Amino acid sequence: MTQHRGILTYNGQNWSQKGNTCVPGSTIGARAMVDPVYALELTGGSSGQEDDGTAFRARLDDELMRVHEEGDGSYDSGFWWGAPDGMDSDGQNEVANAEISPHTGAEYEYREIREGADARRDVLPDIERAVADGKPVPVEVEGKDENGDRVGHQMMIIGQEGDMLQVYNPWGHTTWVSEDDFVNGRMDKASDERLPNAFAVHVPK
């Protein structure tokens, strides 16, 4: 299967995370999908009619920090004046419920699927139902870097067609992967070679 990526931009500016803000980035992208007013405010400012890519990027960066703080995200220095450096599972679920749930009517629950292919296969029907109802599903992926250190990342499953899943990566693109890729540890097709394994999802109840 050929891998197709759709690059997301607005007026020359990437619609993407900044630094280690993948959870805020994927959450903001998902909220923009289900809350058109929010999407318009991000792109068009308070009037909804601005046409300035630089101003959009500034608003997006502000939102990334707001959502990072909302989920009590960590910082590389250990203090708030450092650079954002990820968010734990409790914070991830908190921001999904604060930012996405009010616009879909469904509360999210965290479900770990590290047990392997069977666990990932078992959760697929819940993912399919959710996205069919217009409810994005946060998915956590992990692997190791070139030094053998664990790395993690959050993306968002936003669509499903046949045996394919559409994944929004807050690096600024969408990709279609197969359900077999999801089950069998090939989610690097939506990210990179460091991040093949889906280890958790946040599923709407």
KOLSE-556301 format. One record per residue (C-alpha): residue in one letter; x, y, z. Coordinates in Angstrom, 1 decimal. Example, Ala and Ser with C-alpha at 12.3 -4.5 7.8 and 13.67 -1.06 7.14 Angstrom:
rose/xx/yy/zz
A/12.3/-4.5/7.8
S/13.7/-1.1/7.1
END
This chain:
rose/xx/yy/zz
M/0.0/0.0/0.0
T/1.3/3.5/-0.9
Q/1.4/5.8/2.1
H/-0.3/9.1/1.4
R/0.1/12.1/3.7
G/-1.9/15.2/3.7
I/0.1/18.2/4.9
L/-2.0/20.7/7.0
T/-1.3/24.4/6.6
Y/-3.2/27.7/6.9
N/-2.0/30.7/4.9
G/1.6/29.3/4.7
Q/1.8/28.3/8.3
N/1.9/24.7/9.5
W/-1.0/23.5/11.6
S/1.3/21.6/13.9
Q/2.6/21.2/17.4
K/5.5/23.2/18.7
G/8.2/21.3/20.7
N/6.9/18.4/22.8
T/3.3/19.4/22.7
C/1.8/16.4/20.9
V/-1.1/16.0/23.3
P/-2.2/19.6/23.1
G/-1.6/19.6/19.3
S/-3.7/16.5/18.6
T/-6.4/17.7/21.0
I/-6.6/21.1/19.4
G/-6.8/19.5/16.0
A/-9.6/17.2/17.1
R/-11.6/20.0/18.8
A/-11.3/22.1/15.6
M/-12.9/19.2/13.8
V/-15.9/19.0/16.1
D/-16.2/22.7/17.1
P/-16.5/24.9/13.9
V/-16.6/28.1/16.0
Y/-13.4/27.2/17.7
A/-11.7/26.4/14.3
L/-12.9/29.8/12.9
E/-11.5/31.6/15.9
L/-8.2/29.9/15.5
T/-7.9/30.7/11.8
G/-9.8/34.0/11.6
G/-9.3/35.5/15.1
S/-12.1/37.0/17.2
S/-13.9/38.3/14.1
G/-13.5/35.1/12.3
Q/-12.5/37.1/9.2
E/-8.7/37.7/9.6
D/-6.6/36.3/6.8
D/-3.2/36.4/8.5
G/-1.1/33.2/8.7
T/1.3/34.6/11.2
A/-1.5/35.7/13.5
F/-3.0/32.2/13.2
R/0.3/30.6/14.2
A/0.6/32.8/17.2
R/-3.0/31.9/18.3
L/-2.2/28.2/17.8
D/1.0/28.5/19.9
D/-1.0/30.2/22.7
E/-3.5/27.4/22.6
L/-0.8/24.7/22.7
M/0.5/26.2/25.9
R/-3.0/26.7/27.4
V/-3.9/23.0/26.8
H/-0.5/21.9/28.1
E/-1.1/23.7/31.3
E/-4.7/22.5/31.5
G/-3.4/18.9/31.5
D/-0.7/19.7/34.0
G/2.0/18.8/31.4
S/5.6/18.5/32.4
Y/8.5/20.8/31.5
D/12.1/19.8/30.6
S/13.5/22.0/33.5
G/11.0/20.6/36.0
F/9.4/24.1/36.3
W/6.8/26.0/34.3
W/9.4/28.3/32.7
G/11.0/25.4/30.9
A/10.0/24.0/27.5
P/6.9/21.6/27.4
D/8.0/18.0/27.8
G/5.0/15.7/27.5
M/1.9/14.9/29.6
D/0.9/11.8/31.6
S/-2.2/9.7/30.9
D/-4.3/11.4/33.5
G/-3.6/14.8/31.9
Q/-4.3/13.4/28.4
N/-7.7/12.2/29.4
E/-8.4/15.4/31.3
V/-7.8/17.6/28.2
A/-9.8/15.2/25.9
N/-12.7/15.5/28.3
A/-12.3/19.3/28.7
E/-11.7/20.2/25.0
I/-13.5/17.5/22.9
S/-16.2/16.0/25.0
P/-18.4/19.1/25.3
H/-18.8/19.1/21.5
T/-19.4/15.3/21.0
G/-21.4/14.5/24.2
A/-19.1/11.6/25.1
E/-16.7/11.3/27.9
Y/-13.4/9.6/27.3
E/-11.8/6.8/29.2
Y/-8.2/5.7/29.0
R/-7.6/2.1/27.8
E/-4.1/0.5/27.8
I/-3.5/-2.0/25.0
R/0.2/-2.9/25.6
E/-0.7/-6.6/25.9
G/-0.2/-6.9/22.2
A/-2.0/-7.6/19.0
D/-5.1/-9.2/20.6
A/-5.7/-6.2/22.9
R/-5.4/-3.8/19.9
R/-7.7/-6.0/17.8
D/-10.3/-6.1/20.6
V/-10.5/-2.2/20.8
L/-10.9/-1.7/17.1
P/-14.8/-2.0/17.1
D/-14.9/0.8/19.8
I/-12.6/3.0/17.6
E/-14.7/2.3/14.5
R/-18.0/3.2/16.3
A/-16.5/6.3/17.7
V/-15.2/7.8/14.5
A/-18.3/6.8/12.7
D/-20.2/9.0/15.2
G/-17.8/11.9/14.6
K/-15.8/11.3/17.8
P/-12.0/11.5/17.4
V/-10.0/8.9/19.3
P/-6.6/9.8/20.8
V/-4.1/7.1/20.3
E/-0.7/6.7/22.1
V/2.2/5.2/20.3
E/5.7/4.3/21.5
G/9.0/2.8/20.5
K/12.7/3.5/21.0
D/15.1/6.1/19.5
E/18.5/5.4/18.1
N/20.0/5.3/21.6
G/17.5/2.7/22.8
D/15.6/5.1/24.9
R/11.8/4.9/25.0
V/9.9/7.6/23.1
G/6.2/8.3/23.0
H/3.7/10.4/21.0
Q/0.0/11.1/20.7
M/-1.9/11.1/17.5
M/-5.7/11.2/16.7
I/-7.7/8.6/14.8
I/-10.3/10.8/12.9
G/-11.8/8.5/10.3
Q/-12.3/5.0/9.1
E/-13.2/3.6/5.7
G/-13.2/-0.2/5.1
D/-10.1/-1.6/6.8
M/-8.3/1.8/6.8
L/-7.9/4.3/9.6
Q/-7.3/8.0/9.0
V/-4.8/9.4/11.6
Y/-4.0/13.0/12.4
N/-0.5/13.5/13.5
P/0.1/16.9/15.3
W/3.4/17.1/13.4
G/1.1/18.6/10.8
H/-0.3/15.9/8.5
T/-2.9/13.2/8.1
T/-2.2/9.6/7.0
W/-4.3/6.5/6.2
V/-3.0/3.3/7.8
S/-4.6/-0.1/7.7
E/-6.2/-1.7/10.7
D/-3.7/-4.4/10.3
D/-1.0/-1.8/10.8
F/-2.6/-0.6/14.0
V/-2.9/-4.2/15.3
N/0.5/-5.4/14.4
G/2.8/-2.6/15.4
R/3.2/-0.6/12.2
M/1.9/2.8/13.3
D/5.3/4.3/12.3
K/3.6/4.7/8.9
A/1.7/7.6/10.5
S/4.8/9.0/12.3
D/8.3/7.7/11.9
E/10.4/4.6/12.6
R/10.7/5.3/16.3
L/7.0/4.9/17.0
P/5.5/1.7/15.7
N/3.4/0.4/18.6
A/0.0/1.7/19.7
F/0.0/1.2/23.5
A/-3.2/3.1/24.6
V/-6.3/4.8/23.3
H/-8.8/7.2/24.9
V/-12.2/5.8/23.9
P/-15.5/7.7/24.1
K/-17.8/6.0/26.6
END
